[in-house]
Amino acid sequence: MTASTVFISGATGFIAQHIILQLLKKGYNVVGQVRSSSKGDALAKDVKSSRFSYEVVEVLEKEGAFDNALASHPEVSVFIHTASPVTFSPEDNERDVLIPAINGTKNVLASIKKVAPQIKRVILTSSAVASGSFAELQDPKFIGGEDSWNPITYEQAVSGDAVAAYEGSKKFAEQAAWDFVKKEHPKFSLTAILPVYVFGPQAFVSGLKSLNETTQLIANVLQLKKDDPIPPVENSYVDVRDAAAAHIGAFEKDSAAGKRLLVTSGRFHYQNVVDIVRENFPQYADQLPIGTPAGKNQFAGYTKLEDSNATQILGIDYIGFKKVISDEIKQILDNQA
């Protein structure tokens, strides 16, 4: 579909900031939701575009939270909902993670239906963990993807650890969105984007002041010592720039309406991260452990996550892991205090 103005929630997020830059580059106007004027001003300073503006919505899980913001922008025809709590140290899983994610999603959709009927497409940032648990996604024989759901129950998400809370928040928020569309019959269509581990450089250097979970995971390689074991982290990855492009393609391509799109470039092991840093940043070669350098066929026999919708509809030429990690490490090193 064609669109001129896109509203994006959670505008200060890792993926969201790349979405904003790509939208502006393509000629769209963008309205970003932030939680405070100070955050909005800081983002506007980074963006440096007259076609970007922001609206303050402090508490997403409050009923009608987006009513005023959307009513103020009748020109918006696409809504990208990236906002969701990401914390791995909640005091209360249900209060701090599950309810904000689920109710925040439901309230956004309710506001769109009530005050912004001109919006025809809604893109939801979900996660691959909505389709399978972290353990399943790490299993090289796991069969799942765009048609599967994480088996976690709400009770397990409430009573489990922080990882269980995160998995539950993604699953149940996405399911709440699909349930809303089914029951409320809004004028908009819904597409869910399910990215795997998202790596790559920050959109703005200011983002390096407080690293997100995945950026910190990559930055940690620089702290490894010669005799340290290689962390046993293995999963699928996608570059943040590709994840952002997927959100835009999801509303630009009419065939994406009503679909779940799992975006993944391939598999990685932390050994790959070490290998890339040793090769491309020789100043760290003698410091880092060697481990067992990865071979070209290290993932032979692994089951590929089912991503046929994303592959056929979006047609993204995914960025390779070497460039993903090299760009990210270079940015971190260039901006170390």
N, C-alpha and C positions, 0 to 999 in steps of 0.2 A: 504494500500500500504506500501511498505518498503521504508525507507528513511534513509540517513546517516547524512545529514546536513540540518538544518532548519534555515531559516531567519525569524526574528521577528522584526517588527517595534514597536516603542514605548516601547523599552526594559526596560525603567526605571519605567514603570507603575505598579500599584498594582497587577493586574492579570498577567501581562507579566513576572514579576520577578518569580512568582511561576511556570509559564510555563517553564521558562528557567531552574529552578532547577529540575523540573520533567523530562524535556528532557535530561538533563545531566545525571540524575540518571538512565535513561533508555538506555544510551549509545550513544545518538545522539551528533553530533557536532552542535553548535549554533552560529549564527552570529546575533548580535543585532544592531538595528539602534538606535542611540542616536542623540541629537541635538548639542552636543559639546564634545570635547575630554575630558574635565574635568568630565563630567557626565559619559562618557565611562570608564575612568580610575577608577572612584569611584565604578561603577558597577562591573568592572572586579576585583577590590579589594574585594568586597563582595562575588562574585561568586567563586573565588579561583579555577579556572579550566583552564587547558591548552586547553580544547576543546571549550572554549568560546572566541570569538573575537568580535570586534564591528566596525561599520562603521558610520561615521558622516554624517548625512543628516540634514541640519539646517532647511530648509523650505520645508515641505512636499507638500504644494499646488503649488509649482513651477513646471511647465511642465518639464518632464525629470529628476526630482529630484533624482530618484533612479537609473538612468541609470548607472552611474559609480560604485555605490555600488554593483549592481547586476552583472555587467560585470566582476567585480573583483572576483566573487565567482561562477564560473561555476559548482561547486560541489553541489550547493543548489538545492533541488528538491521539497521543501515545503516552502511556504511563509505564515506566520501568521501575519495578519495586525491588530494590537491592537491599533495603534496610532490614537488618535482623541482628539480634544480639549475638555477639561472639565473645564468650568468656569461658576460660577453662579453669576458673576458680570461683564458681558461684557459691554463695552461702546457702541458697535454697534453689534447687533445680527448677521447681515449678514456678516460683515467683520470679526468679531472675532470668530464666532462659525460655522455658516452655510457653508460659502465658504471654510474655511480650512478643514472641515470634508468631504464635498462632493468632492472638487477638490483633496484633499489628497488621497482619495480612488481611484478616477478615474486615477490619475497620477501613483499610484502604479501599478494598473492593466495594464496601457498602457506600463509602463517600463518593466513589466514582459513579456508581449507579444512581445515587440520589441527586448529586449536584453537577455532574459532568457527563451527561449522556452523549456528548459529542466525541468522547474518547472511544475509539473503535478497537484498539489493541492494547492489551496489558501483557507485559513480559515480567515474569517472576524469576528472581534469582533463587533457585533451590540449590541442591548439591547432590553429588554422586552418592553421598551417604543416605539420601532419601531412597536410593535404589538398592543399597546393600550396606551392611555394617562395615566399619573400618577393617575388621578382621576378614570379612568376606572379600572386600576389595583388594586386600593384600594377598589373598589366596590366589595363586597363579591358575588354579582350576575353577575359579568362581565363574558361574554362568549367570549373567544378569546385565541389566542396563536400563534401557528406556522403558521396558515393560515390567520391570521388577520393583519390589518395594522392600525396604529394610524390615526385617521381621520383628524389630523391637516393639514392645507394647508401651502404652502410656505409663502404666504402673512401673515398668522397668526404667523408663526415662526419668520418672520422678524420684525413684529410690536408688538409682544407680550412681555411678561416678560422673565426673564432668563430661567425659566422652559420651556416655549414654545420654546425658541431657542434650548435648549438641546434636547427636544423631536424631533424637526424638524431635527436637525443635525443627529440624529440616523436614523430616517426614511428615509430621502432623501439620505444619504450616502449609506445605504444598498440598496435602490432602484437603485441608480446609478451603484452599483456593478452588480446587476442582469441585468440591462439594457446593461451594457458593455458586459457581457457574451453573451447575446442574439444577440446583433448587431455585435460584433467583432469576434465571434466564435474562441476564443483563444484555445490553446492546453491544458490549465488547466481547472479543474472543480472547482466550488465554493461551499463552505459551510459557512453558517452564524450561529454564536453562539449568542443566545439572553439570556443573564443572567438577572435575576431579581436583587433585592438589594443584593450586594455582601459584605459579612462580613467576619470576621476571622482575624488571625494574619498576620502581614507583613512578607514577605519572609526574610527581613533583618532588624535588629534593626535600622539601619540608616534611614529606611523609617519612623520611628516615629518622626523624626525631623520636618516633615511637613505632618500632617495627611490629608488623602484624605477625601472626603465628608462623606462616609459611616463609616469610622473609627472614625471620629469626632462625628458622630451621636451616636455611642456606648460609646465613651469616655465621652460624656456629661452626662451620667447617674451618673457619680461620682460627678457631681456638684449639683445634686438635693438635696433639703433640705426637712425636715420632712413634712412640710405643702405644698409643691409644688404639683400642679396637675400632673398627669402622662401625658406626651406629647401624643397627639392623633395620633401617627404614627402607621399605620397598612399596611402591604403589604406582598409580598412573598419574600423569601430569599434563598440564596445559599451561601455555604462556598467558599471562594476564591480558596481553594485547589481543590474543586470539579469543579469550573468554569475552572481552569487551565487544569484539567484532561480532561474536555469536549473538549477543543481545540485540545488536542493531539489525543484523540479518534476519533475526526472528520476527521483526515487525515489517521489514522491507519485503520479505517473501511471504506472500499470502498463503502458500502451502504449509507454512509453519504453524498456522492457527490451529489451536486445539491439540498441539503436540508437546511431548516431552523430548527435549534435545540434550543428549549427554555429550559434552564436549571433552574430548581427550586426544592428546597427541601421541601418546605411547606410554611405555613403562619406564621406570627408573629405579635404581637402587642407590643408596647413599655412596656406594663405591664409585658410581658414575660422577657424582659431585666432586669427590676427592680427585679422581682422575683428571677431570676438566680443569680444576684449580691448579693441580701440579703441572699440567701442560701449558696453560695459558697465563699463569701467574707464577713464573719461575722463582720469584722471591720467596715463595712459600714451599717450594718443592722439597727442600731439605728439612723443613719443619714438620710436614704432614706425614702420616703413616702411609705406607705403600699399599698394604692390604693385599688383595688379589685383583689386579687390574682386570677390568671387565672385557670380555671378548665380544666380537660382533654378533655372535649368535646366543648371547646370554639369556635371551627370553624366548628361545625356540621352544615350542611345545606349550607355551602359555596360552590360556584362553583370552581372546580379545573381548573387552567389554562391548556389549551390543549397543552400537551407536549409529545404526543405519539411517534414522531420521535426520540426525545432525549432518552426517556425511552427504546424504543425497540432497538435502534442502539447502544447507549453508555453503557447502563446497569450499570450506576454508583450507588454504594451503598452510598447514600448521608449522609454526616455528620449531626447529629442532632443539633438542635438549642442550647441546653445546652452546648455542647462541643464547638460549634462555638463561643458563647459569652464568655464562661469561658476562652478559649485559648486567645481570643483577650484582655479581661480585664487583665488577668494575665500578658501578654506581656507588656501592658501599665503600669501596676503598677511596674513590675520588672525594668522598664527602666525610671521611673520618675526621674527627676533631684533632 
